[in-house]
Amino acid sequence: MSDNNLHIAVIGSGGAAMAAALKAAERGARITLIEKGTIGGTCVNIGCVPSKILIRAAHIAHLRSESPFDDGLSAKSPEVNRPALLAQQQNLVDELRDAKYEGILRDHPAITVLQGEARFIDAHSLSVKLNDGGEQAVHFDRALIGTGARPALPPVSGLVDTPYLTSTSALVLDEVPRRMIVIGASVVAVELAQAFARLGSKVTMLARSRLLSREDPMVGDAVEAAFRREGIEVFKQTEASRVDYRDNEFVVDTNAGTLRADQLLVATGRAPNTETLNLASIGVESKGGAVLVDEHLQTTVRGIYAAGDCTNQPQFVYVAAAGGSRAAVNMTGGDATLDLSAMPAVIFIDPQVATAGLTEAEAVRQGFNVETRSLDLGNVPRALVNFDSRGFIKMVAERGSGRLLGVQAVAGEAGELIQTAVMALRARMTVQEIGDELFPYLTMVEGLKLCAQTFSKDVKQLSCCAG
Ligand SMILES: Cc1cc2nc3c(=O)[nH]c(=O)nc-3n(C[C@H](O)[C@H](O)[C@H](O)COP(=O)(O)OP(=O)(O)OC[C@H]3O[C@@H](n4cnc5c(N)ncnc54)[C@H](O)[C@@H]3O)c2cc1C
């Protein structure tokens, strides 16, 4: 625990910064938190929360217009009132921002909030350009950089002169475009592409290689098949070379021909917000803009820590928050590290993509002798009764010991089953042990047990609940 005089500067107010500020305050420090924009940062304002509301609404729209039960339950495409959906979305965003960020900061005796843009002067002081005018110096004992990231822009000729969308502006569109082109094929791109398609847009995706190219190839193939079935056009190995906006229309030149749309969404990754922090001059090293941190979340300068999307760590809010709170422990005399070896990741499309641990390729790269199985969802009773067997569950295990190394799943609600895989990875369980566990019949998570059993049995020969 620190003494009461320890003063910590926290830059940002998103998941990383808030977790750091609250943990450091709990451990006795005095905090100055500096935020140049909206309190709460990306997740609550322009990221996780609004996108998941949009995606949920689009999911309901899709189920109303078609489901596997249409023969017995009449289906009818709903009329989409986008302004009403947007108001509902914004209300919850405002409510959660107040409950989880503004309200907590407002009443916290140990945290002072400064609204302005911070930059380092040296390893113990910052200059803050206040939003209300003027500059203020902040001297600190330790600092946490939690400045997040923003949409990156690919170097496509003409693009910057057009009114293209990023995830931020797409989430607050007050009408659903008739035709939308999406440049990009990773998490944000696929999530928003499917949501807009389900709300009525004709969506075309441009993937430089393939969909979700960082995942096991089976994942991208399954998602592509699901997208094509819904009428989303996917151009693989396709790059835009020029973008123009003429007569209210985007004209996009690509190596697959010229494409046209009413809106163009650029979702090609996120760039760390670090350029204006003056990091290099105080010795904080970064790579491609991302602050380099060690396992204690410390930068290359003693006493200066970083967490979240501005670092070289995976861009998820729970990673940001876990990093922020561990950095705070370390800044206040403790010793905490962040272990991402069993980190879960969920992509909120339908069917969902959920992963934990190593892919087959990663395990091989790390020198493991691996054995893998993939179970078609047609073997999972929950998928059968849902009349929706799109997807699979793949397990990567160490050959010989059978120790589970990783899981990749594409399935309805896969996000709900992945934490079980995380626990199994943490407990260093073998596929034999997972196959012997009790799993409730007619749940999707039962697919983990069934997949584990395929390492030693033909799953088609098992009795109904695979005892
Ligand atoms: C569309 C979308 C959907 C997403 N969905 C999910 C999801 O479902 N699940 C999930 O886990 N993650 C999701 N993410 C990722 C998640 O939002 C981020 O990983 C997380 O919010 C990062 O938190 P952070 O604290 O690192 O940064 P941020 O939340 O970005 O906070 C950084 C803050 O620092 C401020 N700042 C920057 N520079 C300065 C400066 N010099 N001085 C003062 N203030 C400064 C910024 O204004 C900002 O408020 C999504 C992201 C997007 C864009």
The ligand as an SDF file (V2000), in Angstrom:
LIG
                    3D

 53 58  0  0  0  0  0  0  0  0999 V2000
  -17.1310   -0.2110  -32.5660 C   0  0  0  0  0  0  0  0  0  0  0  0
  -16.3500   -0.8590  -31.4440 C   0  0  0  0  0  0  0  0  0  0  0  0
  -16.8770   -1.9480  -30.7760 C   0  0  0  0  0  0  0  0  0  0  0  0
  -16.1800   -2.5390  -29.7280 C   0  0  0  0  0  0  0  0  0  0  0  0
  -16.7320   -3.6060  -29.0870 N   0  0  0  0  0  0  0  0  0  0  0  0
  -16.0800   -4.1880  -28.0620 C   0  0  0  0  0  0  0  0  0  0  0  0
  -16.6760   -5.2580  -27.3390 C   0  0  0  0  0  0  0  0  0  0  0  0
  -17.7900   -5.6940  -27.6360 O   0  0  0  0  0  0  0  0  0  0  0  0
  -15.9790   -5.8020  -26.3110 N   0  0  0  0  0  0  0  0  0  0  0  0
  -14.7290   -5.3390  -25.9680 C   0  0  0  0  0  0  0  0  0  0  0  0
  -14.1270   -5.8650  -25.0340 O   0  0  0  0  0  0  0  0  0  0  0  0
  -14.1390   -4.3200  -26.6270 N   0  0  0  0  0  0  0  0  0  0  0  0
  -14.7920   -3.7290  -27.6620 C   0  0  0  0  0  0  0  0  0  0  0  0
  -14.2030   -2.6830  -28.3220 N   0  0  0  0  0  0  0  0  0  0  0  0
  -12.8490   -2.2360  -27.9100 C   0  0  0  0  0  0  0  0  0  0  0  0
  -12.9320   -1.3820  -26.6390 C   0  0  0  0  0  0  0  0  0  0  0  0
  -13.8750   -0.3530  -26.8230 O   0  0  0  0  0  0  0  0  0  0  0  0
  -11.5640   -0.8130  -26.3240 C   0  0  0  0  0  0  0  0  0  0  0  0
  -10.6250   -1.8670  -26.2270 O   0  0  0  0  0  0  0  0  0  0  0  0
  -11.5370   -0.0390  -25.0050 C   0  0  0  0  0  0  0  0  0  0  0  0
  -12.5840    0.8780  -24.9330 O   0  0  0  0  0  0  0  0  0  0  0  0
  -10.1950    0.6780  -24.8390 C   0  0  0  0  0  0  0  0  0  0  0  0
  -10.1610    1.3550  -23.6090 O   0  0  0  0  0  0  0  0  0  0  0  0
   -8.9540    2.3510  -23.2630 P   0  0  0  0  0  0  0  0  0  0  0  0
   -9.1610    2.7610  -21.8570 O   0  0  0  0  0  0  0  0  0  0  0  0
   -7.6700    1.7590  -23.6500 O   0  0  0  0  0  0  0  0  0  0  0  0
   -9.1430    3.5860  -24.2340 O   0  0  0  0  0  0  0  0  0  0  0  0
  -10.4240    4.6220  -24.5110 P   0  0  0  0  0  0  0  0  0  0  0  0
  -11.6290    4.0270  -23.9170 O   0  0  0  0  0  0  0  0  0  0  0  0
  -10.3320    4.8480  -25.9290 O   0  0  0  0  0  0  0  0  0  0  0  0
  -10.0340    5.8510  -23.6360 O   0  0  0  0  0  0  0  0  0  0  0  0
   -8.9950    6.7070  -23.9640 C   0  0  0  0  0  0  0  0  0  0  0  0
   -9.3710    8.1090  -23.5620 C   0  0  0  0  0  0  0  0  0  0  0  0
   -8.1940    8.9080  -23.5440 O   0  0  0  0  0  0  0  0  0  0  0  0
   -8.5240   10.2000  -23.9870 C   0  0  0  0  0  0  0  0  0  0  0  0
   -7.2790   10.8340  -24.4450 N   0  0  0  0  0  0  0  0  0  0  0  0
   -6.5150   10.4990  -25.5150 C   0  0  0  0  0  0  0  0  0  0  0  0
   -5.4180   11.2680  -25.5640 N   0  0  0  0  0  0  0  0  0  0  0  0
   -5.4950   12.1160  -24.5120 C   0  0  0  0  0  0  0  0  0  0  0  0
   -4.6420   13.1510  -24.0240 C   0  0  0  0  0  0  0  0  0  0  0  0
   -3.4740   13.4520  -24.6140 N   0  0  0  0  0  0  0  0  0  0  0  0
   -5.0350   13.8350  -22.9230 N   0  0  0  0  0  0  0  0  0  0  0  0
   -6.2020   13.5450  -22.2910 C   0  0  0  0  0  0  0  0  0  0  0  0
   -7.0310   12.5700  -22.7090 N   0  0  0  0  0  0  0  0  0  0  0  0
   -6.6690   11.8600  -23.7960 C   0  0  0  0  0  0  0  0  0  0  0  0
   -9.5290    9.9560  -25.0930 C   0  0  0  0  0  0  0  0  0  0  0  0
  -10.3190   11.1160  -25.3010 O   0  0  0  0  0  0  0  0  0  0  0  0
  -10.3230    8.7850  -24.5400 C   0  0  0  0  0  0  0  0  0  0  0  0
  -11.4800    9.2070  -23.8700 O   0  0  0  0  0  0  0  0  0  0  0  0
  -14.9030   -2.0410  -29.3580 C   0  0  0  0  0  0  0  0  0  0  0  0
  -14.3550   -0.9350  -30.0240 C   0  0  0  0  0  0  0  0  0  0  0  0
  -15.0680   -0.3570  -31.0500 C   0  0  0  0  0  0  0  0  0  0  0  0
  -14.4720    0.8580  -31.7430 C   0  0  0  0  0  0  0  0  0  0  0  0
  1  2  1  0
  2  3  1  0
  2 52  2  0
  3  4  2  0
  4  5  1  0
  4 50  1  0
  5  6  2  0
  6  7  1  0
  6 13  1  0
  7  8  2  0
  7  9  1  0
  9 10  1  0
 10 11  2  0
 10 12  1  0
 12 13  2  0
 13 14  1  0
 14 15  1  0
 14 50  1  0
 15 16  1  0
 16 17  1  0
 16 18  1  0
 18 19  1  0
 18 20  1  0
 20 21  1  0
 20 22  1  0
 22 23  1  0
 23 24  1  0
 24 25  2  0
 24 26  1  0
 24 27  1  0
 27 28  1  0
 28 29  2  0
 28 30  1  0
 28 31  1  0
 31 32  1  0
 32 33  1  0
 33 34  1  0
 33 48  1  0
 34 35  1  0
 35 36  1  0
 35 46  1  0
 36 37  1  0
 36 45  1  0
 37 38  2  0
 38 39  1  0
 39 40  1  0
 39 45  2  0
 40 41  1  0
 40 42  2  0
 42 43  1  0
 43 44  2  0
 44 45  1  0
 46 47  1  0
 46 48  1  0
 48 49  1  0
 50 51  2  0
 51 52  1  0
 52 53  1  0
M  END
$$$$
